[in-house]
Amino acid sequence: MSKRRVVITGIGVVSSIGIGKEDFWQGLVEPRNGIDVITSFDSSNLPVHFAGEVKNYNPDSVLSPKEARHLDRFVHFAISCAQQAVDDSKLNLSQESLERTGCIWASGIGGLIEIERTHRIALEKGPDRINPYFIPKLMINAGAGQIAIRFGLQGVNYGVASACASGKHALGLAFRTVQYGDADVMICGGSEATITMLGIGGFAALKALSERNDEPRTASRPFNLDRDGFVVGEGGGALILEDHEHARSRGAHIYGEVLGFGMTDDGYHISAPVPEGTMAARAMQLAIKEAGISADQVNYINAHGTSTPLNDVMETRAIHTAFGSHARKLAVSSTKSQIGHLLGASGAVEGAVLALAVERQVAPPTINYRHPDPQCDLDYVPNEARQMRIDYALSNSFGFGGHNASILFGRCT
């Protein structure tokens, strides 16, 4: 069975440095910093008081007030990203086979805001005050389902949850769906909204977060010697993946081509990676193998780059393993330095970064790069975006549970 070519024809983003493809990209290359003191709730009794909150977001731009009340914030982001991506792709869904158009959408945690709110109401006022929309609002698959309802999609549709690899799994599985002919068009991505007392408090209790409350804007510092944890972000990202011939026939703008996808698991620990990054390297190697290229043809990697002590060393080692001597010739950057870690949505937003990097031939920077870690010895595109040739680019996502996922994009010829 021959595999179909799969291309990217639409992008949507909601982030702390910009809403919409162009504002987001401009924020990346300026570079803009989206991390600041939390404003959405009182965090004074927590050890961490900052995050990458989405600013100036108004759900009324895509939802009626009634619709917005019936959806958790992570689904607000999902619908906004999906609508942006569809608009950007210039798809006319009334002319598409809706049975061959689908959605795979990711979230690592789902409706945490709704869980907290409803639990508080139930304790204070009794269980008979639980909102009848409580369960539909919190479900991890609510993003996928609500996107299907909005656009009338009748093809492949489900939610993905694999912690911080969720968004990348959604992209890769949507790629497979089009590649093997089960759909012609897929909306894919992920969204997350966990800047809450339980979200921040839970990760802080795990000692996973930076506690630099006196300098929040430089707290996310991937690959630095003095990094002390990640910064929670929120938002989402969406891509339209489409059969190449289908896209060409309708004259679609093509950002790039999805060429390979690899996924593995460490089988090691629920929250810590294998120190040598062996299975993370294997995921990269699988993506490169499927793409049919050699490792030394890859120009840029958008790293998982969380700014945690364990991840950044592991990922550096994994890149060395996967690329050998070519590792030192790669440009490697972490956009989490600007927007924080969007958990289950991170791989989707970073997929949008990768597509734009390939199209625009620019590697975004790793900001806050001041004190190099000798164990992290690659070219991390420090502090300023770099115009460069990018024929092939890779993006990594790694999640609690040992999940590893890597996707490879290339210029479409």
N, C-alpha and C positions, 0 to 999 in steps of 0.2 A: 504493500500500500504506500503510495507516494504521499508525503507530507506537504501541506500547503504552506506557502509563505505568509507570515503574519506581520502586519505593520501597525504603527501607532498613528492615529489620525485625529485624536482629540485629547486635551489635557484640561483638568480642573484642579484647583488647589485652594484650600483654606488654611492659613497659617498665621503665626504670630508676627511675621514680617511682611505679610501681604495676602490679600484675598484676590484670587484670579491669577491666571498664568503670568501675565505681564508684570503685575505689581509684585508678585512673588519672585520672579526672576530678577527684577530690578533690585529687590531687597537682597537677594543672594550676592549679586555682583558689586553692590555699592562699597562695602558690605554693611547690611543693616543687622541690628541685634534685637531679637524679640523677647528677650528674657528680662523680667523685672519683678518687682514686689507684687504679690498676689492681691488682686482687688475683688475677686468674686466671693470671697468669704473671709472671715476673721481667722487668720492662721497664727495668732499670737501665742497660742498654747501648744504649738507644734515646734519641733526643732528646725524646720525649714519654712521660710516665709516667702519664697520666690518660685516662679515657674514661667513657662512660655505660653502665656494666655493669648488667645485670639482677641484682637482689639477691634472695636467698631463693627462688630458683626451684627447684622440685622436679619433675622430669619424671614422677615416680611418680604425680602427681595425674592424669595422663592416659595414661600408658604403663606397661606392665609392665617390669621390669628387663631382660628379654630384648629387648623391642621397643626400649627406649632405647639399648641397646648397638649395635643395627643401624642407628641413625639419627644423622646429624650434629645438632649443637645447633640449626642454623637450621631443621631439620625438627621438632625438639622444639617450638620456638616456633610453627611453622606449625600443628601439630596442636593445640597448646594454644589458640591464637587461634581456630582453626576450631571446636573443640569449644565454647568459650565462646560464640561467635556463634550456633551452632546452638541451644545451650541457651537463650540469651537470646531467640532468635526464637520459641521454643516450637514449632518445626517437629516434626511427627511423620513422620519419613522413611519409616516403614513404610506410611504412607498416601499417600505421594507417588509420582508416576511418576519412578522413578530414571533413566529414559532422558531425562527433561526436567529433570533436576537436575544441575548441573555445578560445575566449579571452575576458576578461573584464578588462579594463584598466582605471585608474583614474588619474585625475588632477584637482586641485582646481581652477586653473586660466588659464591654457593652454599657448598659444603662446604669452606671454607678450613681449618677446624680438622682435618678428616679428611685433607686433602691434606698439611698439615704433619706430622701425627702419622705417617702412613703413609710419607712420604718419609724421616723420621728412622729408622723401623724398618727400612726397606729398606736404608738406608746402613749401619746398625749391625749388622743380623742377616742381610741378604741378601734378594733379591726373593722367595724362596720363603716368606717370612713375611708377605707382603702379604695383608691380610684379604680374603676373597672378597666381602665387602660394600663394599669400597673404592669402586668405581665407583657402585653404587646409592646410596651415602651422599653422594657429592660432587655429583651431578648437580643442576643448577639446577632441573630439572623434578621433583625428588624431592618437594618440598612438594606440588605439585599431585597427583602420583601417589599419595602416601601418604594425602592427605586423601580422595581417591576410594576408596582401598582401605578406609579406616576406616569410611566411611559407605555404601559400596556404590554410589557414584555412577556412572552409565553415560552421562551426557550429555557436553556440551562439556567438555574437560579439556586444559589445557596450561600450560606455564610461560612466564613473560615475563622477559626480561633486557634492560633499556635503561638500565643504570647507575642513577643516582639518580632517574630518572623511572619506573623499573620498577613500583613499587607503584601509582602513579597510572594507568599504562597498564593494569594488571590491573583496576582499578576501572572504567575507561572501557570497556574491551573487554567486561567482564562486563555493564555497562550496555547496550552495543550488542546483546549476545547475547539478553538478555531483551526489549529494546525491539523487536527485529526478529522475535521469536517463536521463536527457536531453543532457548529454555529458559524454564521458568516460575520457577525458583529457581537462583541462583548463589551459591556461596561464593567470595569473592574477597578478595585482600589480598596481603601480602608479609611476608617475614621475613629476617633477616640476623644473622649471628654472625661478625664479623670482628675481634673484639678479640683479636688474636694477634700474634706477633712480625712475621709478614709483612704482616698487615693494617695495623698501626700503622706499622711500618717503611716500608712502601711509600708510604703517603700522606705520611709525614714526609719521605721522600726527594723527593717531588714538591713539597714546600714548601706543602702544602695545609692542614696542621694548625696550630692554635694551639700554641705552645710555652711557655705560661704555667704551668710546673711549680710555681711558688711560689704560684699562686692558681688552682688548677684549677676551683674552683666558680664563678668568674666568667670563665672563659676563653671560653665561648661567649657572645658579646655582639653579636648581630646589629644592624646599622645604627648601631653606635657608631663614632666616629672612630678609636678605637684598637684596633679588631678586628684580629686577626692570623691568622685561619684557623678552620677548623671543628674540632669535637670528635667523634670517632667514638662512636656509640652502637650498641646492639644491641637485639633484640626483634622485635616484629611487630604487625600489626594485621589484623583481618578484618571484613568486612561481609557480611551476607546481603542480596542484592538480589533483589527479587521483583516479579513482575507485580502491579500495583495491585489488579486485580480478584481475583486469587488470594489476596492478603494480606487483603483485605476479607472475602472469603468465609469465611476461617478465623478471623476476629476478631483478627488480629495487631496488636500495637502497632507504629505507624509513626513512626520518628524524623524522617523527612523524605523528600522526593522528589528523585531525580536528574533534573535538567532539561537539562543540556548538558555536552558534552565536546569539547575541542579539542586537537589535537596537531599539532605542526610540528617542523621541524628547522632549525638555524642554517645548516648546510652551510658551516661556517666554520673550526672548530678542534676537535681531539679533547678538549681539557680546558678551554678558555676560551670564555666566551660572547661573542656579538656585543655590543660595548660598549653600543650604544644599545638593546638588547633588542627589536629589531624583530619577530623571530619569536616571542619569548616573549609580546609584546603580541598578536600574531596568534592565538596559542593561546587567550588569554583572550577575545579578540573572537569567536572561533569558538564557544566555550562559551556566551557570552552570546547570540549569534545563534541557536543551536539552542534555547536556553531560551525564546526568543520574548519577551524582556524588553529594556528599555533599560539601558544601562550605569549610569545614575543610580538604578536600583532596587536595585543591589547594596549591601549594608550592611557586609559584613565579608570580608576576605581572610585566609586562613591562608597566609602567605607561605612560599616555599622558604627564604628567610632563613638562609643558611648561616653567616654571620659571617665570610665571606671578603671580602677587599678588592674583588674584581671582581664577585661575584654580587650583593651587596647594592645597589650603585649601579646595576647593570644592571636588577635587578628593580624598583627604584624608578622608573627611567626608563620601563620597560615599562608599569608601572601608570599613569604619567602619560599615556603614549601611548594606552593602551586606554580610559582613563576621562576624559581631558580635565580640565575644571575640577572634576569630581566626585571626582577622586583625593584631594583634600584633605579631603573629607567622609567618606572611608572609614576604618574601623578596620582596621588591618593589624598582624598579630602573627606572631612566629615561635616556635613551641613547641620548636624545636631549642635555644633558650636554656636549656631545662630538661632535655631528654633527650638532647641531642646529635644528630648526623646519622646516621640509621639506614640510609643508603645506599639500596639497592634496596627496603627496607621503609618508608622515610620517607613516601612518598606514600600508603601504605596506612594507617599510623598517623595521618597528618594528615587522611585521609579520615574516620577515626573521630572525630577532634577536630571536624571540620566538622559531622558529623552531630549530635554532642552540643551543639555551639554553637547550631545551628539549633533543636534541640529545647528547650534550656534557656535560650535567649535570653541567652547570656553569651559575651563574647569573651575568650578566655584572654590572658594578658599576654605581653609580651616582657620577660623578666627581665634583670637586669644592664645595664639601659639607663641609662647615666650620662653619657656624653659624645657628644651627637648629632653626626652627620656632616652638615655643611651640604649635601652632595650627596644625602643621604637625608632628605628633608624631608616625610615623611608622618606620620600619627598612628599610631605603633607600639604603642599600648596599653601604655605604659611601666609595668612592674613590678607592676601590680595588675590582676586580672581586672575586667571591666566588664560590668555588667548593661546590656543595650541591646536595642533592637528589631532582630532579624535575620530579615528575610523571605527574603533571598537571600544566599548566601555562596559564595565561590569559594576553591579551593585550587590552588596552583601547585607543580609539580615540574619541575626542570630537571636534566639529566644529562650526564655526559661523552659526547661524540659529538654534542653539540648538540641532544639530545632535549628537547622542551618539551611539557608536558601540563598542562592545566587542566580542572578539573571543577567544576560548579556545582550546588549543592543549594538547595532551597527548602522552606518549610513546606508540608506536604501539606494541601490543602483539599478 
